Amino acid sequence: MHVADARTCVLHPASTTHRQLTDEQLLNAGIGPDLVRMSVGIENVRDILEDIDQALERV
């Protein structure tokens, strides 16, 4: 998964893109342990919304 991909992706920055930072550095950067990043791609908006709804129902 790549953030610059044309497809929608959801990731947890603290454990992926910023995993090399200390807890203090993460907090100073505004990246809390509960932060989730969504990068919306170019898929059909209805498909994206359905996927989000489906994921939230499982949480």
mmCIF file as Biopython writes it, N, C-alpha, C and O atoms, coordinates in Angstrom:
data_model
#
loop_
_atom_site.group_PDB
_atom_site.id
_atom_site.type_symbol
_atom_site.label_atom_id
_atom_site.label_alt_id
_atom_site.label_comp_id
_atom_site.label_asym_id
_atom_site.label_entity_id
_atom_site.label_seq_id
_atom_site.pdbx_PDB_ins_code
_atom_site.Cartn_x
_atom_site.Cartn_y
_atom_site.Cartn_z
_atom_site.occupancy
_atom_site.B_iso_or_equiv
_atom_site.auth_seq_id
_atom_site.auth_asym_id
_atom_site.pdbx_PDB_model_num
ATOM 1   N N  . MET A ? 1  ? 0.853   -1.167 0.000  1.0 0.0 1  A 1 
ATOM 2   C CA . MET A ? 1  ? 0.000   0.000  0.000  1.0 0.0 1  A 1 
ATOM 3   C C  . MET A ? 1  ? 0.899   1.230  0.000  1.0 0.0 1  A 1 
ATOM 4   O O  . MET A ? 1  ? 1.873   1.303  0.749  1.0 0.0 1  A 1 
ATOM 5   N N  . HIS A ? 2  ? 0.565   2.172  -0.832 1.0 0.0 2  A 1 
ATOM 6   C CA . HIS A ? 2  ? 1.352   3.393  -0.946 1.0 0.0 2  A 1 
ATOM 7   C C  . HIS A ? 2  ? 0.413   4.578  -0.836 1.0 0.0 2  A 1 
ATOM 8   O O  . HIS A ? 2  ? -0.631  4.603  -1.487 1.0 0.0 2  A 1 
ATOM 9   N N  . VAL A ? 3  ? 0.768   5.556  -0.024 1.0 0.0 3  A 1 
ATOM 10  C CA . VAL A ? 3  ? -0.097  6.716  0.208  1.0 0.0 3  A 1 
ATOM 11  C C  . VAL A ? 3  ? -0.364  7.491  -1.076 1.0 0.0 3  A 1 
ATOM 12  O O  . VAL A ? 3  ? -1.427  8.097  -1.211 1.0 0.0 3  A 1 
ATOM 13  N N  . ALA A ? 4  ? 0.563   7.487  -2.012 1.0 0.0 4  A 1 
ATOM 14  C CA . ALA A ? 4  ? 0.384   8.230  -3.263 1.0 0.0 4  A 1 
ATOM 15  C C  . ALA A ? 4  ? -0.304  7.398  -4.341 1.0 0.0 4  A 1 
ATOM 16  O O  . ALA A ? 4  ? -0.321  7.790  -5.508 1.0 0.0 4  A 1 
ATOM 17  N N  . ASP A ? 5  ? -0.864  6.266  -3.966 1.0 0.0 5  A 1 
ATOM 18  C CA . ASP A ? 5  ? -1.541  5.387  -4.909 1.0 0.0 5  A 1 
ATOM 19  C C  . ASP A ? 5  ? -2.846  6.032  -5.371 1.0 0.0 5  A 1 
ATOM 20  O O  . ASP A ? 5  ? -3.376  6.918  -4.701 1.0 0.0 5  A 1 
ATOM 21  N N  . ALA A ? 6  ? -3.355  5.592  -6.504 1.0 0.0 6  A 1 
ATOM 22  C CA . ALA A ? 6  ? -4.630  6.099  -7.013 1.0 0.0 6  A 1 
ATOM 23  C C  . ALA A ? 6  ? -5.807  5.436  -6.307 1.0 0.0 6  A 1 
ATOM 24  O O  . ALA A ? 6  ? -6.953  5.848  -6.482 1.0 0.0 6  A 1 
ATOM 25  N N  . ARG A ? 7  ? -5.523  4.408  -5.510 1.0 0.0 7  A 1 
ATOM 26  C CA . ARG A ? 7  ? -6.571  3.702  -4.774 1.0 0.0 7  A 1 
ATOM 27  C C  . ARG A ? 7  ? -6.673  4.256  -3.354 1.0 0.0 7  A 1 
ATOM 28  O O  . ARG A ? 7  ? -5.691  4.737  -2.789 1.0 0.0 7  A 1 
ATOM 29  N N  . THR A ? 8  ? -7.857  4.179  -2.800 1.0 0.0 8  A 1 
ATOM 30  C CA . THR A ? 8  ? -8.077  4.620  -1.434 1.0 0.0 8  A 1 
ATOM 31  C C  . THR A ? 8  ? -7.353  3.691  -0.472 1.0 0.0 8  A 1 
ATOM 32  O O  . THR A ? 8  ? -7.369  2.471  -0.638 1.0 0.0 8  A 1 
ATOM 33  N N  . CYS A ? 9  ? -6.719  4.280  0.534  1.0 0.0 9  A 1 
ATOM 34  C CA . CYS A ? 9  ? -6.080  3.455  1.562  1.0 0.0 9  A 1 
ATOM 35  C C  . CYS A ? 9  ? -6.270  4.115  2.920  1.0 0.0 9  A 1 
ATOM 36  O O  . CYS A ? 9  ? -6.416  5.333  3.027  1.0 0.0 9  A 1 
ATOM 37  N N  . VAL A ? 10 ? -6.264  3.291  3.937  1.0 0.0 10 A 1 
ATOM 38  C CA . VAL A ? 10 ? -6.377  3.744  5.317  1.0 0.0 10 A 1 
ATOM 39  C C  . VAL A ? 10 ? -5.204  3.147  6.065  1.0 0.0 10 A 1 
ATOM 40  O O  . VAL A ? 10 ? -4.930  1.953  5.952  1.0 0.0 10 A 1 
ATOM 41  N N  . LEU A ? 11 ? -4.504  3.982  6.835  1.0 0.0 11 A 1 
ATOM 42  C CA . LEU A ? 11 ? -3.355  3.460  7.570  1.0 0.0 11 A 1 
ATOM 43  C C  . LEU A ? 11 ? -3.223  4.117  8.926  1.0 0.0 11 A 1 
ATOM 44  O O  . LEU A ? 11 ? -3.837  5.148  9.201  1.0 0.0 11 A 1 
ATOM 45  N N  . HIS A ? 12 ? -2.415  3.506  9.764  1.0 0.0 12 A 1 
ATOM 46  C CA . HIS A ? 12 ? -2.138  3.973  11.115 1.0 0.0 12 A 1 
ATOM 47  C C  . HIS A ? 12 ? -0.722  4.546  11.104 1.0 0.0 12 A 1 
ATOM 48  O O  . HIS A ? 12 ? 0.241   3.785  11.196 1.0 0.0 12 A 1 
ATOM 49  N N  . PRO A ? 13 ? -0.568  5.883  10.992 1.0 0.0 13 A 1 
ATOM 50  C CA . PRO A ? 13 ? 0.753   6.491  10.844 1.0 0.0 13 A 1 
ATOM 51  C C  . PRO A ? 13 ? 1.748   6.130  11.946 1.0 0.0 13 A 1 
ATOM 52  O O  . PRO A ? 13 ? 2.932   5.945  11.667 1.0 0.0 13 A 1 
ATOM 53  N N  . ALA A ? 14 ? 1.286   6.028  13.186 1.0 0.0 14 A 1 
ATOM 54  C CA . ALA A ? 14 ? 2.209   5.762  14.295 1.0 0.0 14 A 1 
ATOM 55  C C  . ALA A ? 14 ? 2.918   4.416  14.158 1.0 0.0 14 A 1 
ATOM 56  O O  . ALA A ? 14 ? 4.028   4.244  14.661 1.0 0.0 14 A 1 
ATOM 57  N N  . SER A ? 15 ? 2.281   3.467  13.481 1.0 0.0 15 A 1 
ATOM 58  C CA . SER A ? 15 ? 2.904   2.149  13.344 1.0 0.0 15 A 1 
ATOM 59  C C  . SER A ? 15 ? 3.353   1.847  11.917 1.0 0.0 15 A 1 
ATOM 60  O O  . SER A ? 15 ? 3.820   0.744  11.630 1.0 0.0 15 A 1 
ATOM 61  N N  . THR A ? 16 ? 3.212   2.826  11.023 1.0 0.0 16 A 1 
ATOM 62  C CA . THR A ? 16 ? 3.635   2.596  9.633  1.0 0.0 16 A 1 
ATOM 63  C C  . THR A ? 16 ? 4.602   3.692  9.192  1.0 0.0 16 A 1 
ATOM 64  O O  . THR A ? 16 ? 5.815   3.548  9.351  1.0 0.0 16 A 1 
ATOM 65  N N  . THR A ? 17 ? 4.084   4.766  8.648  1.0 0.0 17 A 1 
ATOM 66  C CA . THR A ? 17 ? 4.922   5.806  8.048  1.0 0.0 17 A 1 
ATOM 67  C C  . THR A ? 17 ? 5.805   6.549  9.040  1.0 0.0 17 A 1 
ATOM 68  O O  . THR A ? 17 ? 6.832   7.105  8.652  1.0 0.0 17 A 1 
ATOM 69  N N  . HIS A ? 18 ? 5.424   6.569  10.314 1.0 0.0 18 A 1 
ATOM 70  C CA . HIS A ? 18 ? 6.183   7.307  11.329 1.0 0.0 18 A 1 
ATOM 71  C C  . HIS A ? 18 ? 6.674   6.399  12.456 1.0 0.0 18 A 1 
ATOM 72  O O  . HIS A ? 18 ? 6.941   6.877  13.558 1.0 0.0 18 A 1 
ATOM 73  N N  . ARG A ? 19 ? 6.793   5.124  12.201 1.0 0.0 19 A 1 
ATOM 74  C CA . ARG A ? 19 ? 7.150   4.159  13.247 1.0 0.0 19 A 1 
ATOM 75  C C  . ARG A ? 19 ? 8.536   4.388  13.842 1.0 0.0 19 A 1 
ATOM 76  O O  . ARG A ? 19 ? 8.823   3.907  14.938 1.0 0.0 19 A 1 
ATOM 77  N N  . GLN A ? 20 ? 9.397   5.117  13.133 1.0 0.0 20 A 1 
ATOM 78  C CA . GLN A ? 20 ? 10.759  5.349  13.625 1.0 0.0 20 A 1 
ATOM 79  C C  . GLN A ? 20 ? 10.810  6.421  14.712 1.0 0.0 20 A 1 
ATOM 80  O O  . GLN A ? 20 ? 11.836  6.572  15.375 1.0 0.0 20 A 1 
ATOM 81  N N  . LEU A ? 21 ? 9.725   7.165  14.904 1.0 0.0 21 A 1 
ATOM 82  C CA . LEU A ? 21 ? 9.700   8.237  15.902 1.0 0.0 21 A 1 
ATOM 83  C C  . LEU A ? 21 ? 9.398   7.694  17.296 1.0 0.0 21 A 1 
ATOM 84  O O  . LEU A ? 21 ? 8.737   6.667  17.453 1.0 0.0 21 A 1 
ATOM 85  N N  . THR A ? 22 ? 9.894   8.402  18.292 1.0 0.0 22 A 1 
ATOM 86  C CA . THR A ? 22 ? 9.570   8.054  19.677 1.0 0.0 22 A 1 
ATOM 87  C C  . THR A ? 22 ? 8.141   8.511  19.973 1.0 0.0 22 A 1 
ATOM 88  O O  . THR A ? 22 ? 7.554   9.278  19.210 1.0 0.0 22 A 1 
ATOM 89  N N  . ASP A ? 23 ? 7.595   8.034  21.087 1.0 0.0 23 A 1 
ATOM 90  C CA . ASP A ? 23 ? 6.249   8.458  21.481 1.0 0.0 23 A 1 
ATOM 91  C C  . ASP A ? 23 ? 6.178   9.973  21.640 1.0 0.0 23 A 1 
ATOM 92  O O  . ASP A ? 23 ? 5.195   10.597 21.240 1.0 0.0 23 A 1 
ATOM 93  N N  . GLU A ? 24 ? 7.213   10.560 22.221 1.0 0.0 24 A 1 
ATOM 94  C CA . GLU A ? 24 ? 7.244   12.013 22.409 1.0 0.0 24 A 1 
ATOM 95  C C  . GLU A ? 24 ? 7.262   12.736 21.060 1.0 0.0 24 A 1 
ATOM 96  O O  . GLU A ? 24 ? 6.544   13.719 20.876 1.0 0.0 24 A 1 
ATOM 97  N N  . GLN A ? 25 ? 8.068   12.262 20.131 1.0 0.0 25 A 1 
ATOM 98  C CA . GLN A ? 25 ? 8.131   12.881 18.803 1.0 0.0 25 A 1 
ATOM 99  C C  . GLN A ? 25 ? 6.796   12.747 18.075 1.0 0.0 25 A 1 
ATOM 100 O O  . GLN A ? 25 ? 6.357   13.675 17.396 1.0 0.0 25 A 1 
ATOM 101 N N  . LEU A ? 26 ? 6.160   11.598 18.219 1.0 0.0 26 A 1 
ATOM 102 C CA . LEU A ? 26 ? 4.851   11.406 17.593 1.0 0.0 26 A 1 
ATOM 103 C C  . LEU A ? 26 ? 3.845   12.420 18.119 1.0 0.0 26 A 1 
ATOM 104 O O  . LEU A ? 26 ? 3.132   13.055 17.342 1.0 0.0 26 A 1 
ATOM 105 N N  . LEU A ? 27 ? 3.789   12.570 19.428 1.0 0.0 27 A 1 
ATOM 106 C CA . LEU A ? 27 ? 2.844   13.518 20.019 1.0 0.0 27 A 1 
ATOM 107 C C  . LEU A ? 27 ? 3.159   14.952 19.613 1.0 0.0 27 A 1 
ATOM 108 O O  . LEU A ? 27 ? 2.247   15.734 19.345 1.0 0.0 27 A 1 
ATOM 109 N N  . ASN A ? 28 ? 4.448   15.306 19.565 1.0 0.0 28 A 1 
ATOM 110 C CA . ASN A ? 28 ? 4.845   16.650 19.130 1.0 0.0 28 A 1 
ATOM 111 C C  . ASN A ? 28 ? 4.462   16.904 17.679 1.0 0.0 28 A 1 
ATOM 112 O O  . ASN A ? 28 ? 4.217   18.046 17.288 1.0 0.0 28 A 1 
ATOM 113 N N  . ALA A ? 29 ? 4.410   15.853 16.887 1.0 0.0 29 A 1 
ATOM 114 C CA . ALA A ? 29 ? 4.025   15.971 15.479 1.0 0.0 29 A 1 
ATOM 115 C C  . ALA A ? 29 ? 2.511   15.896 15.293 1.0 0.0 29 A 1 
ATOM 116 O O  . ALA A ? 29 ? 2.017   15.982 14.168 1.0 0.0 29 A 1 
ATOM 117 N N  . GLY A ? 30 ? 1.773   15.735 16.396 1.0 0.0 30 A 1 
ATOM 118 C CA . GLY A ? 30 ? 0.320   15.654 16.302 1.0 0.0 30 A 1 
ATOM 119 C C  . GLY A ? 30 ? -0.179  14.288 15.876 1.0 0.0 30 A 1 
ATOM 120 O O  . GLY A ? 30 ? -1.302  14.153 15.388 1.0 0.0 30 A 1 
ATOM 121 N N  . ILE A ? 31 ? 0.656   13.274 16.060 1.0 0.0 31 A 1 
ATOM 122 C CA . ILE A ? 31 ? 0.297   11.916 15.655 1.0 0.0 31 A 1 
ATOM 123 C C  . ILE A ? 31 ? 0.052   11.098 16.913 1.0 0.0 31 A 1 
ATOM 124 O O  . ILE A ? 31 ? 0.981   10.543 17.501 1.0 0.0 31 A 1 
ATOM 125 N N  . GLY A ? 32 ? -1.201  11.032 17.314 1.0 0.0 32 A 1 
ATOM 126 C CA . GLY A ? 32 ? -1.559  10.264 18.497 1.0 0.0 32 A 1 
ATOM 127 C C  . GLY A ? 32 ? -1.733  8.795  18.162 1.0 0.0 32 A 1 
ATOM 128 O O  . GLY A ? 32 ? -1.781  8.423  16.990 1.0 0.0 32 A 1 
ATOM 129 N N  . PRO A ? 33 ? -1.826  7.958  19.189 1.0 0.0 33 A 1 
ATOM 130 C CA . PRO A ? 33 ? -1.958  6.522  18.957 1.0 0.0 33 A 1 
ATOM 131 C C  . PRO A ? 33 ? -3.286  6.130  18.318 1.0 0.0 33 A 1 
ATOM 132 O O  . PRO A ? 33 ? -3.427  5.023  17.797 1.0 0.0 33 A 1 
ATOM 133 N N  . ASP A ? 34 ? -4.257  7.038  18.359 1.0 0.0 34 A 1 
ATOM 134 C CA . ASP A ? 34 ? -5.564  6.735  17.780 1.0 0.0 34 A 1 
ATOM 135 C C  . ASP A ? 34 ? -5.779  7.398  16.416 1.0 0.0 34 A 1 
ATOM 136 O O  . ASP A ? 34 ? -6.879  7.337  15.865 1.0 0.0 34 A 1 
ATOM 137 N N  . LEU A ? 35 ? -4.740  8.026  15.871 1.0 0.0 35 A 1 
ATOM 138 C CA . LEU A ? 35 ? -4.862  8.693  14.570 1.0 0.0 35 A 1 
ATOM 139 C C  . LEU A ? 35 ? -4.881  7.667  13.440 1.0 0.0 35 A 1 
ATOM 140 O O  . LEU A ? 35 ? -4.045  6.765  13.391 1.0 0.0 35 A 1 
ATOM 141 N N  . VAL A ? 36 ? -5.838  7.818  12.543 1.0 0.0 36 A 1 
ATOM 142 C CA . VAL A ? 36 ? -5.940  6.986  11.350 1.0 0.0 36 A 1 
ATOM 143 C C  . VAL A ? 36 ? -5.961  7.926  10.157 1.0 0.0 36 A 1 
ATOM 144 O O  . VAL A ? 36 ? -6.690  8.918  10.152 1.0 0.0 36 A 1 
ATOM 145 N N  . ARG A ? 37 ? -5.166  7.615  9.154  1.0 0.0 37 A 1 
ATOM 146 C CA . ARG A ? 37 ? -5.102  8.459  7.958  1.0 0.0 37 A 1 
ATOM 147 C C  . ARG A ? 37 ? -5.839  7.773  6.816  1.0 0.0 37 A 1 
ATOM 148 O O  . ARG A ? 37 ? -5.657  6.583  6.561  1.0 0.0 37 A 1 
ATOM 149 N N  . MET A ? 38 ? -6.673  8.549  6.137  1.0 0.0 38 A 1 
ATOM 150 C CA . MET A ? 38 ? -7.361  8.041  4.957  1.0 0.0 38 A 1 
ATOM 151 C C  . MET A ? 38 ? -6.925  8.876  3.767  1.0 0.0 38 A 1 
ATOM 152 O O  . MET A ? 38 ? -7.057  10.100 3.766  1.0 0.0 38 A 1 
ATOM 153 N N  . SER A ? 39 ? -6.413  8.206  2.770  1.0 0.0 39 A 1 
ATOM 154 C CA . SER A ? 39 ? -6.042  8.840  1.517  1.0 0.0 39 A 1 
ATOM 155 C C  . SER A ? 39 ? -7.041  8.352  0.476  1.0 0.0 39 A 1 
ATOM 156 O O  . SER A ? 39 ? -7.026  7.182  0.094  1.0 0.0 39 A 1 
ATOM 157 N N  . VAL A ? 40 ? -7.905  9.250  0.021  1.0 0.0 40 A 1 
ATOM 158 C CA . VAL A ? 40 ? -8.991  8.867  -0.877 1.0 0.0 40 A 1 
ATOM 159 C C  . VAL A ? 40 ? -8.499  8.840  -2.314 1.0 0.0 40 A 1 
ATOM 160 O O  . VAL A ? 40 ? -7.882  9.786  -2.803 1.0 0.0 40 A 1 
ATOM 161 N N  . GLY A ? 41 ? -8.788  7.736  -2.967 1.0 0.0 41 A 1 
ATOM 162 C CA . GLY A ? 41 ? -8.339  7.531  -4.342 1.0 0.0 41 A 1 
ATOM 163 C C  . GLY A ? 41 ? -9.370  7.971  -5.366 1.0 0.0 41 A 1 
ATOM 164 O O  . GLY A ? 41 ? -10.226 8.813  -5.097 1.0 0.0 41 A 1 
ATOM 165 N N  . ILE A ? 42 ? -9.265  7.382  -6.538 1.0 0.0 42 A 1 
ATOM 166 C CA . ILE A ? 42 ? -10.110 7.803  -7.659 1.0 0.0 42 A 1 
ATOM 167 C C  . ILE A ? 42 ? -11.220 6.803  -7.980 1.0 0.0 42 A 1 
ATOM 168 O O  . ILE A ? 42 ? -11.829 6.867  -9.048 1.0 0.0 42 A 1 
ATOM 169 N N  . GLU A ? 43 ? -11.477 5.883  -7.058 1.0 0.0 43 A 1 
ATOM 170 C CA . GLU A ? 43 ? -12.566 4.937  -7.285 1.0 0.0 43 A 1 
ATOM 171 C C  . GLU A ? 43 ? -13.910 5.668  -7.283 1.0 0.0 43 A 1 
ATOM 172 O O  . GLU A ? 43 ? -13.998 6.844  -6.930 1.0 0.0 43 A 1 
ATOM 173 N N  . ASN A ? 44 ? -14.923 4.960  -7.676 1.0 0.0 44 A 1 
ATOM 174 C CA . ASN A ? 44 ? -16.272 5.501  -7.633 1.0 0.0 44 A 1 
ATOM 175 C C  . ASN A ? 44 ? -16.612 5.843  -6.187 1.0 0.0 44 A 1 
ATOM 176 O O  . ASN A ? 44 ? -16.399 5.029  -5.288 1.0 0.0 44 A 1 
ATOM 177 N N  . VAL A ? 45 ? -17.135 7.033  -5.963 1.0 0.0 45 A 1 
ATOM 178 C CA . VAL A ? 45 ? -17.410 7.506  -4.603 1.0 0.0 45 A 1 
ATOM 179 C C  . VAL A ? 45 ? -18.376 6.580  -3.873 1.0 0.0 45 A 1 
ATOM 180 O O  . VAL A ? 45 ? -18.247 6.397  -2.663 1.0 0.0 45 A 1 
ATOM 181 N N  . ARG A ? 46 ? -19.327 6.002  -4.569 1.0 0.0 46 A 1 
ATOM 182 C CA . ARG A ? 46 ? -20.270 5.079  -3.915 1.0 0.0 46 A 1 
ATOM 183 C C  . ARG A ? 46 ? -19.541 3.845  -3.385 1.0 0.0 46 A 1 
ATOM 184 O O  . ARG A ? 46 ? -19.849 3.354  -2.299 1.0 0.0 46 A 1 
ATOM 185 N N  . ASP A ? 47 ? -18.578 3.349  -4.154 1.0 0.0 47 A 1 
ATOM 186 C CA . ASP A ? 47 ? -17.794 2.190  -3.713 1.0 0.0 47 A 1 
ATOM 187 C C  . ASP A ? 47 ? -16.991 2.529  -2.461 1.0 0.0 47 A 1 
ATOM 188 O O  . ASP A ? 47 ? -16.912 1.731  -1.527 1.0 0.0 47 A 1 
ATOM 189 N N  . ILE A ? 48 ? -16.401 3.715  -2.452 1.0 0.0 48 A 1 
ATOM 190 C CA . ILE A ? 48 ? -15.615 4.140  -1.287 1.0 0.0 48 A 1 
ATOM 191 C C  . ILE A ? 48 ? -16.513 4.233  -0.057 1.0 0.0 48 A 1 
ATOM 192 O O  . ILE A ? 48 ? -16.162 3.722  1.007  1.0 0.0 48 A 1 
ATOM 193 N N  . LEU A ? 49 ? -17.660 4.876  -0.195 1.0 0.0 49 A 1 
ATOM 194 C CA . LEU A ? 49 ? -18.576 5.034  0.935  1.0 0.0 49 A 1 
ATOM 195 C C  . LEU A ? 49 ? -19.099 3.688  1.432  1.0 0.0 49 A 1 
ATOM 196 O O  . LEU A ? 49 ? -19.235 3.483  2.638  1.0 0.0 49 A 1 
ATOM 197 N N  . GLU A ? 50 ? -19.391 2.776  0.516  1.0 0.0 50 A 1 
ATOM 198 C CA . GLU A ? 50 ? -19.842 1.439  0.916  1.0 0.0 50 A 1 
ATOM 199 C C  . GLU A ? 50 ? -18.745 0.709  1.682  1.0 0.0 50 A 1 
ATOM 200 O O  . GLU A ? 50 ? -19.018 0.040  2.679  1.0 0.0 50 A 1 
ATOM 201 N N  . ASP A ? 51 ? -17.510 0.835  1.220  1.0 0.0 51 A 1 
ATOM 202 C CA . ASP A ? 51 ? -16.390 0.193  1.913  1.0 0.0 51 A 1 
ATOM 203 C C  . ASP A ? 51 ? -16.206 0.766  3.314  1.0 0.0 51 A 1 
ATOM 204 O O  . ASP A ? 51 ? -15.941 0.026  4.261  1.0 0.0 51 A 1 
ATOM 205 N N  . ILE A ? 52 ? -16.346 2.087  3.446  1.0 0.0 52 A 1 
ATOM 206 C CA . ILE A ? 52 ? -16.224 2.724  4.763  1.0 0.0 52 A 1 
ATOM 207 C C  . ILE A ? 52 ? -17.336 2.238  5.684  1.0 0.0 52 A 1 
ATOM 208 O O  . ILE A ? 52 ? -17.080 1.881  6.834  1.0 0.0 52 A 1 
ATOM 209 N N  . ASP A ? 53 ? -18.563 2.224  5.187  1.0 0.0 53 A 1 
ATOM 210 C CA . ASP A ? 53 ? -19.692 1.745  5.995  1.0 0.0 53 A 1 
ATOM 211 C C  . ASP A ? 53 ? -19.471 0.308  6.450  1.0 0.0 53 A 1 
ATOM 212 O O  . ASP A ? 53 ? -19.706 -0.027 7.611  1.0 0.0 53 A 1 
ATOM 213 N N  . GLN A ? 54 ? -19.022 -0.531 5.534  1.0 0.0 54 A 1 
ATOM 214 C CA . GLN A ? 54 ? -18.782 -1.937 5.860  1.0 0.0 54 A 1 
ATOM 215 C C  . GLN A ? 54 ? -17.694 -2.076 6.925  1.0 0.0 54 A 1 
ATOM 216 O O  . GLN A ? 54 ? -17.826 -2.875 7.852  1.0 0.0 54 A 1 
ATOM 217 N N  . ALA A ? 55 ? -16.639 -1.311 6.793  1.0 0.0 55 A 1 
ATOM 218 C CA . ALA A ? 55 ? -15.548 -1.379 7.771  1.0 0.0 55 A 1 
ATOM 219 C C  . ALA A ? 55 ? -16.008 -0.902 9.146  1.0 0.0 55 A 1 
ATOM 220 O O  . ALA A ? 55 ? -15.677 -1.518 10.159 1.0 0.0 55 A 1 
ATOM 221 N N  . LEU A ? 56 ? -16.768 0.188  9.187  1.0 0.0 56 A 1 
ATOM 222 C CA . LEU A ? 56 ? -17.229 0.722  10.471 1.0 0.0 56 A 1 
ATOM 223 C C  . LEU A ? 56 ? -18.213 -0.216 11.163 1.0 0.0 56 A 1 
ATOM 224 O O  . LEU A ? 56 ? -18.259 -0.264 12.393 1.0 0.0 56 A 1 
ATOM 225 N N  . GLU A ? 57 ? -18.993 -0.955 10.393 1.0 0.0 57 A 1 
ATOM 226 C CA . GLU A ? 57 ? -19.916 -1.920 10.988 1.0 0.0 57 A 1 
ATOM 227 C C  . GLU A ? 57 ? -19.165 -3.032 11.708 1.0 0.0 57 A 1 
ATOM 228 O O  . GLU A ? 57 ? -19.685 -3.623 12.655 1.0 0.0 57 A 1 
ATOM 229 N N  . ARG A ? 58 ? -17.951 -3.318 11.264 1.0 0.0 58 A 1 
ATOM 230 C CA . ARG A ? 58 ? -17.163 -4.403 11.856 1.0 0.0 58 A 1 
ATOM 231 C C  . ARG A ? 58 ? -16.365 -3.964 13.077 1.0 0.0 58 A 1 
ATOM 232 O O  . ARG A ? 58 ? -15.844 -4.800 13.815 1.0 0.0 58 A 1 
ATOM 233 N N  . VAL A ? 59 ? -16.268 -2.667 13.290 1.0 0.0 59 A 1 
ATOM 234 C CA . VAL A ? 59 ? -15.463 -2.167 14.412 1.0 0.0 59 A 1 
ATOM 235 C C  . VAL A ? 59 ? -16.258 -2.226 15.702 1.0 0.0 59 A 1 
ATOM 236 O O  . VAL A ? 59 ? -15.751 -1.848 16.758 1.0 0.0 59 A 1 
#
